[in-house]
């Protein structure tokens, strides 16, 4: 699929039941501002918030019986770099960094099982609770730094994923100096030659954690919906049902975790049932 105009362009070339508690926005250490504008970002007249968020619903997720089996899909990415927050901890069996390949110790963890099924041969991950693009938490690097390090260590990787946005949104809502576009620009600049996939942020309206709500994530999701290349959007906000959230409204049940990973694997394999549709401009 060719790079569309009016998008941010990208080159072609914890165990379940014990989720990591999200860090509150207060007390985080903000990093020094990075370069302001990336030449990869093209101007766009932003669509209305209502239109953008309505579009996040996207096509309904296919039922388990109707969906094409993952084994019948072919990924675009032999080597994937994955940077995530606490919602990714269950994907890889705990916080930290590591490598997963077919037959390795973590090949049966949810993320690997789904991606390897579509033909991915290697996953290098960096996953920590409280992560966001520009804020360090508990001494762990922010997402931009983590992504930059993975890209530098693995220049052969074709694809990268930032599975985040939830903490970014919370930090912005309490006055972070870094806007949504600052964050997306920095992530875009850190991706090297990889295709960078980014998730929309999904929070249930019943969320019990102060500072985390669908309203708080709306600016992040609108920016992803209107400015990021559509085929590189993993639209969690449009594909998760209320019953797939844990009681805190942020983390996921096993069913929710499986749904998120299944969606990511399908997007990386260009499954038409999973690809994001850009909202119509008003």
N, C-alpha and C positions, 0 to 999 in steps of 0.2 A: 504494500500500500504506500503510495507516494506521500511525502510530507505535505500536509495541508497548509495553506496560508492561514493567517490569523490564529496560529497555535504557538505554543512554546515548542520549538522544533527539537528533534533528536536525531542523531546520525543513525545510519543503518549498520554502518560499520560497527516450665514448671509443670509439672505433671498436672493433668486435669484435676480440678477440685481444689487446687492450691495456687490460684493465680497470683502473680505479683501485684501488690497494691500499687496503684498509680501514684506517682509522686505529685504533690501539690505544686502549683506554679511558684509559690513563694519560696525564696531561699535558693533558687537555682542560680548557677554562675553563668552569666551570659558571656559569650565569646566576643572578641573584637569584631566589629563589623567587617564583612568581606566586601569585595567589589560590588558596586551598586547595580549596574545594569549589564546584562549579558547580551551580546549581539544576537544570540540565538532566540531571544524573545521578541516576537513581532507584535506590533500594536494591534489591539482588538478593542472594539467598542463592546464593553461588557454587557451581556444579556441580563435581563432582569433577574433578581434573586429568585423570584417565584418560578420563572421558566427554567432556570438552571436546576433548582432543587427538584422540581417536578420531573425533569429529565433524568435525574439520578435514579428514579425507579427503574428506568430502562426496560428491556424486555423481561418478562417473568423468567425466573430461573427454571430451567427444565427439571422435571421431576426425575427422581432416580431411575425410574423405568424408561423415561423417554430420552434421557441424555445419552449422547454417544459415549461409550466406555472410554476412559482415559487411555487405555492401551491402544485404541484405534486412532488416537490423535498423534500428531507429530509436532513436537515443540520447535520454536524458532531458536532455542537456546540450548546448546550442548553444555555450557558452563554458566551458572547463575550465581551472582553475588547478592546476598540477602541481608539487608539491614533492617532491624525491627525493634519495636518497643515491647512492653510486657504482654501485649496481645499475641506476640509471636513466640513467647516462651514455651507454650504447649506444643508448638509446631516441631521444636527441635529437642524437647526433653530437658530444658533447663536454660538458665541464663549463661551467656558466655560466647566464645568464638569457637569455630571448628570447621571441619571439612567433612562432607558426606559424599561417598561414591557408592556405586552398586557393590553390595557385599560387605560394606563397612559396618562398624558397630551401630551406627544410627540410621542405617538404611531403612529400618522399619518405622522410624518416627514419622508422624503424619505428613510433614512437609516433604520429606524425601520420598515417601511411598507414592505420593501423588505426582511429584515432578519426575521421578525416575520412571514412572509408568509411561510418561509421554516421550521419553527418550533423553531426558537430561542425564548427563554423565557425571557431573560434579556440581556440588553446592558448597560455597564458602559463605559462612554466615557470621554475623556480629549482632547479638540480640541482648538487650538489657532493658529492665523496667525503667519507666520515666523518661525514656529517650525522646528527644525532639531534634529538629535540625540544628539549632544554634545554642542549646543549653546543655551543660554538663551536669550529670546527676551522679552522686556517690563516687566521684572520681572516674566514671566511665566516659569515653568520648561522645561528643554529640554525633548526630547522624551524618553530618557533612564530613567530619573528620574520619568517622568509621568508613564511610563510603570511599573517601579518597585513599585511605590505607588499603582497602581491599582492591581497588582498581590498580594501585601502584604495585601491589604484590601479585596481581593476576591480570596482566595486560591482555592476555589472550581471551578473557571472558567476553562473551557476546552480549550478555544481558545483566542488568542489575535491578533490584527491587527495593524501594523504600516503603515498608509497611508501617506507616505511622500517620501523623496528622492529628491524632487525638490530643497529645500533649502540646504539640505546636499550637493548636487552637486554644487550649487552656492558658498557655503562656501569653498569647496575643491578647486574650480577653482581660488580663490583669495588667496590661500596659507594657509588654515587651517592646523593646526598641526595634525588633525585627518584624516586619509585616509578612503577610502571606507571600507576597511576591519576592521579598528579600530572601525568604526561605527557599522558594522554588528556584530562584536564580542561583543560589549557592549550591543546591543539590544538582541542578543542571550542569554547573561548572565542575562538580566533583565526579561526574560519571565517566569521564574519559571518553573512550569510543564505544562504550556500551549503550544499548538501548535502555533507558531508565523508565521502568514502570513505577507508578505511584498509586497508592490507594486513597480512595475517599475515606473519610472518618465516619464510622458508624457508632452512634450512642443511642441507647434506648431512652425514650422520654421518661421512663421510671428511674433513671440514674439517681443514686443516692449519694454521689460524691460531689461535693461543692466545686463549682467551676467546670463541671463536665456535663454538657447537655447538647441536644441537637442544635439549639440556637447558637451555642458557642462554636460549633463546628461549621456552621453555615458559610462563613467567608472562605474557609479552606475548601469546602466542597464546591462552592461557586467558582473559585479560581481553577480548580482541577477540571470542572465541567466545561469551562469556557476558554481556558488558555493552554491546557496540556493536550498533547497529541492524542486523539481519542482512542487509537488502538493500543496506547500505552497506559490506559486507565484501568485499574482494578477496582470496580465499583462496589465496594462492600456496603456502602450506604443504601444501595438499591436492591440488594439481594439477601438481606438478613431479616428473619422474622423475629418478633418479640420473644418468642419462647426459646430462641437460640442464645439469649443473653443470660449471664449469671445475675445474681440478685443485685449486684452493684450497677448493672446497666452498661458496663464498659467491657468487661471480659466475657468470655463465651463458654457455653456448655460444650460437651464433646460434639454435639450435633452442629453447633455454631462454628467451632474450630474446623470441623470437617468441611462445612459449607464454604468457609473462607478459603481454605487451601484448594478445594476443588475448583473454585472460581479462578484463583490465581493460575493454577495449572492450565485451565482452559484458555484464559486470556493469552498466556505465553505460547499457546498452541494455535491461536487465531480461531478458536471455536466460535462460529457466528452467533451461537446462543448466549455467549458470555461477553461479547465485545460491547463496549460502551457506545452509545449514540449521543452525539453532541446535541444540546438543546437548540431549537430554532431561535434566532435572534428576533427580538420584538421590534 
